[in-house]
Amino acid sequence: MTARSPKVWLPAQFGRLADLPPGLDYARWDGRSGYPTDPAEVEFYVPPLTKDIAVIAGPLARMARLRAVQALSAGTDELRAALARLPREVTLCSAKGVPAAGTAELALALILAGLRGIPESLRAQNREDWSPQTFSSLYRRSVLIVGYGAVGSALEELLTPFGCAVTRVGREDRETPRGPVRSVRMLPELAADADVIVLSTPLTTATRGLFDAGLLSRMKDGALLVNVSRGAVVDTDALVKEVHGGRLRAALDVTDPEPLPPGHPLWTAPGVLITPHVGAFTPDLWPRLEALVRRQLVRFAAGEELENIVTR
């Protein structure tokens, strides 16, 4: 009897993905059409690249043979929750590091735009109002990076020419080639001294609502909060009060809720710049994701441990 080849679902966006390891049975799914094969036979699942967790999680309950899921994002909070509801253990891997360059680049753009008053200039442009103002510079400002992983490290490198005083924050104290990472327990003290705070931390039970009313109130007057992590790391209601009062500024690639609904007070808050969760999405993202998936499939076919394991 011929041995059954393990079945693999790949996203339809990877239609041209080549040089895949032999011995696996591949199918592609776009998340919209019918399932390409019986989900019960799938052992390795790479979900479509979408922010709709309902699409990603849709076939999971029927995947009785599922052994591994490779996410196409660095953040896996919603996918972790969906897998936790299954009656069996499944290895979940993130795309840690893959979106770092694009996300760090957008973080720098948001910092510069937020400090130099681009939100005000855009609104003035819409009114055809030529009213020059003086805004802050990034040069030699103090920047606090909360969540010092691949994105935080890449951002620090981009900040180097500006001569910024960078403080790094992670779960625990540790050393890096660039300098020490301070424990998140020090945030109330560290937040009070920063001109710019950048959030690049994963969303976990510990970081959900991390920047609440108390921590936001510790930020210095006129400070800029930049969020390129997940919207729920910040208490939105508390942030709305701070920015509408004019005490803080914000540049947000992520929000809570997301998408941000029409009429939400963040849309019209003074000093707030919003981009629609696009930090990772550059043309360079696709070949990097394809390279990661190819490496993971080679490991899976060979029975080796996968990269970037989040849970198992």
C-alpha atoms as a printed R data frame, in Angstrom:
    type eleno elety resid chain resno       x      y      z
1   ATOM     1    CA   MET     A     1   0.000  0.000  0.000
2   ATOM     2    CA   THR     A     2   1.344  3.452 -0.927
3   ATOM     3    CA   ALA     A     3   1.900  5.748  2.059
4   ATOM     4    CA   ARG     A     4  -0.409  8.743  2.218
5   ATOM     5    CA   SER     A     5   1.321 12.068  1.546
6   ATOM     6    CA   PRO     A     6   0.676 14.701  4.261
7   ATOM     7    CA   LYS     A     7  -1.731 17.314  2.941
8   ATOM     8    CA   VAL     A     8  -0.768 20.992  3.015
9   ATOM     9    CA   TRP     A     9  -2.939 24.062  2.434
10  ATOM    10    CA   LEU     A    10  -1.153 27.157  1.157
11  ATOM    11    CA   PRO     A    11  -2.660 30.621  0.613
12  ATOM    12    CA   ALA     A    12  -3.724 31.348 -2.954
13  ATOM    13    CA   GLN     A    13  -1.516 34.465 -2.836
14  ATOM    14    CA   PHE     A    14   1.397 32.021 -3.085
15  ATOM    15    CA   GLY     A    15   0.253 30.625 -6.415
16  ATOM    16    CA   ARG     A    16   3.745 30.904 -7.894
17  ATOM    17    CA   LEU     A    17   5.569 29.466 -4.881
18  ATOM    18    CA   ALA     A    18   8.182 27.123 -6.362
19  ATOM    19    CA   ASP     A    19  10.872 24.704 -5.172
20  ATOM    20    CA   LEU     A    20   8.566 23.104 -2.614
21  ATOM    21    CA   PRO     A    21   9.822 19.920 -0.957
22  ATOM    22    CA   PRO     A    22   8.544 16.657 -2.437
23  ATOM    23    CA   GLY     A    23   6.510 14.170 -0.459
24  ATOM    24    CA   LEU     A    24   3.760 16.613  0.488
25  ATOM    25    CA   ASP     A    25   0.350 17.017 -1.176
26  ATOM    26    CA   TYR     A    26  -0.293 20.734 -1.816
27  ATOM    27    CA   ALA     A    27  -3.512 22.683 -2.309
28  ATOM    28    CA   ARG     A    28  -4.180 26.418 -2.349
29  ATOM    29    CA   TRP     A    29  -7.075 28.335 -0.791
30  ATOM    30    CA   ASP     A    30  -8.024 31.991 -1.129
31  ATOM    31    CA   GLY     A    31 -10.298 32.163  1.933
32  ATOM    32    CA   ARG     A    32 -13.359 33.003 -0.169
33  ATOM    33    CA   SER     A    33 -14.127 30.039 -2.407
34  ATOM    34    CA   GLY     A    34 -14.931 26.489 -1.352
35  ATOM    35    CA   TYR     A    35 -12.303 24.376  0.357
36  ATOM    36    CA   PRO     A    36  -9.807 22.954 -2.179
37  ATOM    37    CA   THR     A    37  -9.651 19.532 -0.470
38  ATOM    38    CA   ASP     A    38 -11.186 17.874  2.583
39  ATOM    39    CA   PRO     A    39 -10.060 19.919  5.638
40  ATOM    40    CA   ALA     A    40 -10.064 16.714  7.711
41  ATOM    41    CA   GLU     A    41  -6.975 15.547  5.806
42  ATOM    42    CA   VAL     A    42  -4.883 18.717  6.239
43  ATOM    43    CA   GLU     A    43  -1.781 18.392  8.433
44  ATOM    44    CA   PHE     A    44   0.014 21.697  7.686
45  ATOM    45    CA   TYR     A    45  -2.035 24.875  7.254
46  ATOM    46    CA   VAL     A    46  -0.819 28.261  6.048
47  ATOM    47    CA   PRO     A    47  -3.910 30.507  6.261
48  ATOM    48    CA   PRO     A    48  -4.690 33.158  3.636
49  ATOM    49    CA   LEU     A    49  -3.122 36.527  4.323
50  ATOM    50    CA   THR     A    50  -6.117 38.353  5.766
51  ATOM    51    CA   LYS     A    51  -6.930 40.238  8.947
52  ATOM    52    CA   ASP     A    52 -10.311 38.467  9.168
53  ATOM    53    CA   ILE     A    53  -9.825 35.837 11.866
54  ATOM    54    CA   ALA     A    54 -13.199 34.307 10.967
55  ATOM    55    CA   VAL     A    55 -11.785 33.357  7.559
56  ATOM    56    CA   ILE     A    56  -8.524 32.048  8.999
57  ATOM    57    CA   ALA     A    57 -10.209 30.026 11.754
58  ATOM    58    CA   GLY     A    58 -13.132 28.818  9.618
59  ATOM    59    CA   PRO     A    59 -11.772 25.358  8.691
60  ATOM    60    CA   LEU     A    60  -9.864 24.669 11.934
61  ATOM    61    CA   ALA     A    61 -12.599 22.697 13.682
62  ATOM    62    CA   ARG     A    62 -12.743 20.284 10.730
63  ATOM    63    CA   MET     A    63  -8.973 19.758 10.529
64  ATOM    64    CA   ALA     A    64  -8.812 16.514 12.490
65  ATOM    65    CA   ARG     A    65  -5.252 15.686 11.384
66  ATOM    66    CA   LEU     A    66  -3.829 19.185 11.781
67  ATOM    67    CA   ARG     A    67  -0.310 19.231 13.214
68  ATOM    68    CA   ALA     A    68   1.038 22.701 12.410
69  ATOM    69    CA   VAL     A    69  -0.162 26.177 11.455
70  ATOM    70    CA   GLN     A    70   2.171 28.781  9.978
71  ATOM    71    CA   ALA     A    71   0.810 32.295 10.473
72  ATOM    72    CA   LEU     A    72   1.721 34.979  7.952
73  ATOM    73    CA   SER     A    73   1.918 37.676 10.621
74  ATOM    74    CA   ALA     A    74   4.198 38.300 13.584
75  ATOM    75    CA   GLY     A    75   1.173 38.777 15.850
76  ATOM    76    CA   THR     A    76  -0.772 35.588 16.538
77  ATOM    77    CA   ASP     A    77  -3.068 36.512 19.448
78  ATOM    78    CA   GLU     A    78  -6.388 35.786 17.699
79  ATOM    79    CA   LEU     A    79  -5.085 32.629 16.012
80  ATOM    80    CA   ARG     A    80  -3.717 31.371 19.341
81  ATOM    81    CA   ALA     A    81  -7.155 31.824 20.868
82  ATOM    82    CA   ALA     A    82  -8.807 29.932 17.996
83  ATOM    83    CA   LEU     A    83  -6.379 27.013 18.281
84  ATOM    84    CA   ALA     A    84  -6.840 26.889 22.053
85  ATOM    85    CA   ARG     A    85 -10.469 25.903 21.472
86  ATOM    86    CA   LEU     A    86  -9.460 22.757 19.566
87  ATOM    87    CA   PRO     A    87  -9.502 19.423 21.464
88  ATOM    88    CA   ARG     A    88  -5.891 18.652 20.472
89  ATOM    89    CA   GLU     A    89  -2.493 20.318 20.497
90  ATOM    90    CA   VAL     A    90  -1.366 22.038 17.297
91  ATOM    91    CA   THR     A    91   2.015 23.696 16.757
92  ATOM    92    CA   LEU     A    92   1.576 27.382 15.887
93  ATOM    93    CA   CYS     A    93   4.422 29.312 14.260
94  ATOM    94    CA   SER     A    94   4.571 33.056 13.702
95  ATOM    95    CA   ALA     A    95   6.201 35.085 10.941
96  ATOM    96    CA   LYS     A    96   8.399 36.768 13.543
97  ATOM    97    CA   GLY     A    97  10.961 39.053 11.961
98  ATOM    98    CA   VAL     A    98   9.535 38.924  8.449
99  ATOM    99    CA   PRO     A    99   7.484 42.173  8.657
100 ATOM   100    CA   ALA     A   100  10.043 43.948 10.864
101 ATOM   101    CA   ALA     A   101  11.688 46.160  8.246
102 ATOM   102    CA   GLY     A   102   8.436 47.518  6.823
103 ATOM   103    CA   THR     A   103   6.868 48.028 10.238
104 ATOM   104    CA   ALA     A   104   9.934 49.816 11.600
105 ATOM   105    CA   GLU     A   105  10.023 52.046  8.531
106 ATOM   106    CA   LEU     A   106   6.383 53.052  9.045
107 ATOM   107    CA   ALA     A   107   7.051 53.636 12.757
108 ATOM   108    CA   LEU     A   108   9.784 56.100 11.816
109 ATOM   109    CA   ALA     A   109   7.463 57.795  9.318
110 ATOM   110    CA   LEU     A   110   4.759 58.101 11.976
111 ATOM   111    CA   ILE     A   111   7.215 59.535 14.478
112 ATOM   112    CA   LEU     A   112   8.409 62.189 12.047
113 ATOM   113    CA   ALA     A   113   4.889 63.010 10.871
114 ATOM   114    CA   GLY     A   114   3.543 63.168 14.411
115 ATOM   115    CA   LEU     A   115   6.327 65.377 15.711
116 ATOM   116    CA   ARG     A   116   6.358 67.723 12.709
117 ATOM   117    CA   GLY     A   117   2.612 68.379 12.802
118 ATOM   118    CA   ILE     A   118   1.635 66.593  9.594
119 ATOM   119    CA   PRO     A   119  -1.934 65.908 10.869
120 ATOM   120    CA   GLU     A   120  -2.446 69.655 11.361
121 ATOM   121    CA   SER     A   121  -0.906 70.427  7.973
122 ATOM   122    CA   LEU     A   122  -3.188 67.954  6.198
123 ATOM   123    CA   ARG     A   123  -6.256 69.481  7.813
124 ATOM   124    CA   ALA     A   124  -5.041 72.970  6.911
125 ATOM   125    CA   GLN     A   125  -4.445 71.832  3.332
126 ATOM   126    CA   ASN     A   126  -8.022 70.573  3.106
127 ATOM   127    CA   ARG     A   127  -9.153 74.046  4.236
128 ATOM   128    CA   GLU     A   128  -6.704 75.749  1.825
129 ATOM   129    CA   ASP     A   129  -5.300 77.467  4.915
130 ATOM   130    CA   TRP     A   130  -1.658 78.626  4.811
131 ATOM   131    CA   SER     A   131  -0.844 79.001  8.526
132 ATOM   132    CA   PRO     A   132   2.799 78.146  9.358
133 ATOM   133    CA   GLN     A   133   3.436 76.668 12.821
134 ATOM   134    CA   THR     A   134   6.509 75.459 14.673
135 ATOM   135    CA   PHE     A   135   6.612 71.809 15.720
136 ATOM   136    CA   SER     A   136   9.115 69.570 17.440
137 ATOM   137    CA   SER     A   137  12.078 67.846 15.793
138 ATOM   138    CA   LEU     A   138  13.145 64.222 16.227
139 ATOM   139    CA   TYR     A   139  16.774 65.260 16.507
140 ATOM   140    CA   ARG     A   140  18.174 64.251 19.939
141 ATOM   141    CA   ARG     A   141  14.743 63.430 21.344
142 ATOM   142    CA   SER     A   142  14.295 60.657 23.922
143 ATOM   143    CA   VAL     A   143  12.532 57.610 22.448
144 ATOM   144    CA   LEU     A   144  11.128 54.744 24.527
145 ATOM   145    CA   ILE     A   145  10.612 51.506 22.562
146 ATOM   146    CA   VAL     A   146   8.183 49.190 24.340
147 ATOM   147    CA   GLY     A   147   8.613 45.683 22.967
148 ATOM   148    CA   TYR     A   148  12.214 45.258 21.896
149 ATOM   149    CA   GLY     A   149  12.053 42.436 19.372
150 ATOM   150    CA   ALA     A   150  12.708 42.444 15.638
151 ATOM   151    CA   VAL     A   151  10.662 45.608 15.011
152 ATOM   152    CA   GLY     A   152  12.079 47.498 17.982
153 ATOM   153    CA   SER     A   153  15.638 46.618 17.037
154 ATOM   154    CA   ALA     A   154  15.086 47.624 13.396
155 ATOM   155    CA   LEU     A   155  13.541 50.914 14.502
156 ATOM   156    CA   GLU     A   156  16.492 51.745 16.738
157 ATOM   157    CA   GLU     A   157  18.800 51.320 13.762
158 ATOM   158    CA   LEU     A   158  16.681 53.758 11.740
159 ATOM   159    CA   LEU     A   159  16.768 56.264 14.610
160 ATOM   160    CA   THR     A   160  20.574 56.250 14.819
161 ATOM   161    CA   PRO     A   161  21.190 59.201 12.436
162 ATOM   162    CA   PHE     A   162  18.889 61.395 14.530
163 ATOM   163    CA   GLY     A   163  21.033 61.042 17.655
164 ATOM   164    CA   CYS     A   164  18.061 59.945 19.752
165 ATOM   165    CA   ALA     A   165  18.434 58.706 23.315
166 ATOM   166    CA   VAL     A   166  16.768 55.295 22.981
167 ATOM   167    CA   THR     A   167  15.468 53.332 25.957
168 ATOM   168    CA   ARG     A   168  14.467 49.720 25.348
169 ATOM   169    CA   VAL     A   169  11.712 47.904 27.269
170 ATOM   170    CA   GLY     A   170  10.924 44.193 27.296
171 ATOM   171    CA   ARG     A   171   9.385 41.596 29.567
172 ATOM   172    CA   GLU     A   172  12.517 41.308 31.714
173 ATOM   173    CA   ASP     A   173  15.877 43.008 32.130
174 ATOM   174    CA   ARG     A   174  18.441 41.731 29.626
175 ATOM   175    CA   GLU     A   175  21.441 42.825 27.598
176 ATOM   176    CA   THR     A   176  21.622 43.300 23.831
177 ATOM   177    CA   PRO     A   177  24.499 44.342 21.542
178 ATOM   178    CA   ARG     A   178  22.969 47.837 21.464
179 ATOM   179    CA   GLY     A   179  22.572 48.121 25.213
180 ATOM   180    CA   PRO     A   180  20.315 47.085 28.098
181 ATOM   181    CA   VAL     A   181  16.620 46.258 27.845
182 ATOM   182    CA   ARG     A   182  14.688 47.415 30.885
183 ATOM   183    CA   SER     A   183  11.873 45.436 32.491
184 ATOM   184    CA   VAL     A   184   8.282 46.397 31.712
185 ATOM   185    CA   ARG     A   185   7.885 46.893 35.455
186 ATOM   186    CA   MET     A   186   9.878 50.117 35.045
187 ATOM   187    CA   LEU     A   187   7.396 51.618 32.563
188 ATOM   188    CA   PRO     A   188   5.727 54.126 34.932
189 ATOM   189    CA   GLU     A   189   9.108 55.689 35.617
190 ATOM   190    CA   LEU     A   190  10.454 55.427 32.068
191 ATOM   191    CA   ALA     A   191   7.288 56.754 30.383
192 ATOM   192    CA   ALA     A   192   7.557 60.007 32.315
193 ATOM   193    CA   ASP     A   193  10.885 60.878 30.690
194 ATOM   194    CA   ALA     A   194  10.193 60.040 27.032
195 ATOM   195    CA   ASP     A   195   9.434 62.516 24.255
196 ATOM   196    CA   VAL     A   196   8.267 59.639 22.030
197 ATOM   197    CA   ILE     A   197   6.923 56.230 23.061
198 ATOM   198    CA   VAL     A   198   6.708 53.519 20.390
199 ATOM   199    CA   LEU     A   199   4.668 50.376 21.040
200 ATOM   200    CA   SER     A   200   5.939 47.312 19.174
201 ATOM   201    CA   THR     A   201   5.029 44.645 21.707
202 ATOM   202    CA   PRO     A   202   2.950 41.520 21.010
203 ATOM   203    CA   LEU     A   203  -0.608 41.486 22.335
204 ATOM   204    CA   THR     A   204  -0.789 39.089 25.275
205 ATOM   205    CA   THR     A   205  -2.781 38.912 28.487
206 ATOM   206    CA   ALA     A   206   0.029 40.916 30.100
207 ATOM   207    CA   THR     A   207   0.118 43.668 27.457
208 ATOM   208    CA   ARG     A   208  -3.627 44.046 26.806
209 ATOM   209    CA   GLY     A   209  -4.518 47.508 28.090
210 ATOM   210    CA   LEU     A   210  -0.915 48.073 29.176
211 ATOM   211    CA   PHE     A   211  -1.122 51.772 28.351
212 ATOM   212    CA   ASP     A   212  -4.165 52.527 30.469
213 ATOM   213    CA   ALA     A   213  -5.287 55.841 31.904
214 ATOM   214    CA   GLY     A   214  -2.696 55.635 34.665
215 ATOM   215    CA   LEU     A   215   0.275 55.019 32.387
216 ATOM   216    CA   LEU     A   216  -0.878 57.537 29.788
217 ATOM   217    CA   SER     A   217  -1.142 60.123 32.552
218 ATOM   218    CA   ARG     A   218   2.521 59.491 33.392
219 ATOM   219    CA   MET     A   219   3.620 60.600 29.915
220 ATOM   220    CA   LYS     A   220   5.039 64.114 29.736
221 ATOM   221    CA   ASP     A   221   2.956 66.920 28.275
222 ATOM   222    CA   GLY     A   222   3.259 67.067 24.485
223 ATOM   223    CA   ALA     A   223   4.704 63.553 24.196
224 ATOM   224    CA   LEU     A   224   3.928 61.430 21.129
225 ATOM   225    CA   LEU     A   225   2.531 57.889 21.397
226 ATOM   226    CA   VAL     A   226   3.171 55.696 18.323
227 ATOM   227    CA   ASN     A   227   1.455 52.303 18.113
228 ATOM   228    CA   VAL     A   228   2.535 49.747 15.489
229 ATOM   229    CA   SER     A   229   1.740 46.684 17.614
230 ATOM   230    CA   ARG     A   230  -1.932 45.968 18.344
231 ATOM   231    CA   GLY     A   231  -4.664 48.455 19.158
232 ATOM   232    CA   ALA     A   232  -5.703 46.707 22.372
233 ATOM   233    CA   VAL     A   233  -2.312 47.432 23.973
234 ATOM   234    CA   VAL     A   234  -3.754 50.924 24.559
235 ATOM   235    CA   ASP     A   235  -6.928 51.866 26.446
236 ATOM   236    CA   THR     A   236  -8.678 53.715 23.617
237 ATOM   237    CA   ASP     A   237 -11.081 55.673 25.818
238 ATOM   238    CA   ALA     A   238  -8.204 56.926 27.965
239 ATOM   239    CA   LEU     A   239  -6.199 57.877 24.877
240 ATOM   240    CA   VAL     A   240  -9.160 59.764 23.409
241 ATOM   241    CA   LYS     A   241  -9.364 61.891 26.555
242 ATOM   242    CA   GLU     A   242  -5.655 62.695 26.462
243 ATOM   243    CA   VAL     A   243  -5.499 63.657 22.775
244 ATOM   244    CA   HIS     A   244  -8.781 65.563 22.699
245 ATOM   245    CA   GLY     A   245  -7.525 67.553 25.640
246 ATOM   246    CA   GLY     A   246  -4.396 68.327 23.643
247 ATOM   247    CA   ARG     A   247  -1.967 67.007 26.272
248 ATOM   248    CA   LEU     A   248  -0.687 64.094 24.164
249 ATOM   249    CA   ARG     A   249  -0.231 63.428 20.468
250 ATOM   250    CA   ALA     A   250  -0.634 60.037 18.786
251 ATOM   251    CA   ALA     A   251   0.291 58.281 15.532
252 ATOM   252    CA   LEU     A   252  -1.519 54.963 15.182
253 ATOM   253    CA   ASP     A   253  -1.184 52.178 12.638
254 ATOM   254    CA   VAL     A   254  -3.460 50.021 14.809
255 ATOM   255    CA   THR     A   255  -6.577 50.852 16.799
256 ATOM   256    CA   ASP     A   256  -9.093 49.260 19.115
257 ATOM   257    CA   PRO     A   257 -11.648 48.698 17.680
258 ATOM   258    CA   GLU     A   258 -10.260 47.850 14.261
259 ATOM   259    CA   PRO     A   259 -11.240 48.825 11.644
260 ATOM   260    CA   LEU     A   260 -11.941 52.139 13.305
261 ATOM   261    CA   PRO     A   261 -15.644 52.844 12.666
262 ATOM   262    CA   PRO     A   262 -16.967 56.057 11.100
263 ATOM   263    CA   GLY     A   263 -17.699 58.707 13.698
264 ATOM   264    CA   HIS     A   264 -15.154 57.423 16.205
265 ATOM   265    CA   PRO     A   265 -13.608 60.354 18.116
266 ATOM   266    CA   LEU     A   266 -10.054 59.323 17.182
267 ATOM   267    CA   TRP     A   267 -10.742 60.281 13.554
268 ATOM   268    CA   THR     A   268 -11.094 63.960 14.424
269 ATOM   269    CA   ALA     A   269  -8.836 64.198 17.469
270 ATOM   270    CA   PRO     A   270  -6.259 67.002 17.217
271 ATOM   271    CA   GLY     A   271  -2.678 65.861 16.808
272 ATOM   272    CA   VAL     A   272  -3.656 62.296 15.813
273 ATOM   273    CA   LEU     A   273  -2.454 60.559 12.646
274 ATOM   274    CA   ILE     A   274  -4.020 57.210 11.651
275 ATOM   275    CA   THR     A   275  -2.886 54.657  9.079
276 ATOM   276    CA   PRO     A   276  -5.021 51.529  8.481
277 ATOM   277    CA   HIS     A   277  -2.739 48.761  9.845
278 ATOM   278    CA   VAL     A   278  -0.389 48.772  6.859
279 ATOM   279    CA   GLY     A   279   3.013 48.710  8.542
280 ATOM   280    CA   ALA     A   280   4.108 45.318  7.243
281 ATOM   281    CA   PHE     A   281   2.626 45.606  3.768
282 ATOM   282    CA   THR     A   282   5.342 46.486  1.302
283 ATOM   283    CA   PRO     A   283   6.291 44.663 -1.942
284 ATOM   284    CA   ASP     A   284   9.236 43.130 -0.078
285 ATOM   285    CA   LEU     A   285   6.892 41.289  2.297
286 ATOM   286    CA   TRP     A   286   5.785 38.631 -0.192
287 ATOM   287    CA   PRO     A   287   9.151 37.091 -1.109
288 ATOM   288    CA   ARG     A   288  10.166 37.101  2.561
289 ATOM   289    CA   LEU     A   289   6.974 35.281  3.559
290 ATOM   290    CA   GLU     A   290   7.410 32.798  0.731
291 ATOM   291    CA   ALA     A   291  10.974 32.095  1.851
292 ATOM   292    CA   LEU     A   292   9.779 31.456  5.414
293 ATOM   293    CA   VAL     A   293   6.991 29.108  4.301
294 ATOM   294    CA   ARG     A   294   9.387 27.206  2.039
295 ATOM   295    CA   ARG     A   295  11.865 26.721  4.922
296 ATOM   296    CA   GLN     A   296   9.085 25.553  7.224
297 ATOM   297    CA   LEU     A   297   7.804 23.028  4.693
298 ATOM   298    CA   VAL     A   298  11.302 21.609  4.226
299 ATOM   299    CA   ARG     A   299  11.547 21.161  8.002
300 ATOM   300    CA   PHE     A   300   8.059 19.678  8.220
301 ATOM   301    CA   ALA     A   301   8.727 17.171  5.429
302 ATOM   302    CA   ALA     A   302  11.962 16.122  7.119
303 ATOM   303    CA   GLY     A   303  10.341 15.770 10.553
304 ATOM   304    CA   GLU     A   304  12.500 18.584 11.980
305 ATOM   305    CA   GLU     A   305  11.482 21.222 14.527
306 ATOM   306    CA   LEU     A   306   9.874 24.288 12.954
307 ATOM   307    CA   GLU     A   307  11.022 27.892 13.320
308 ATOM   308    CA   ASN     A   308   9.251 30.637 15.310
309 ATOM   309    CA   ILE     A   309   7.154 28.257 17.431
310 ATOM   310    CA   VAL     A   310   4.618 30.183 19.535
311 ATOM   311    CA   THR     A   311   2.639 27.285 21.006
312 ATOM   312    CA   ARG     A   312   2.583 23.552 20.601
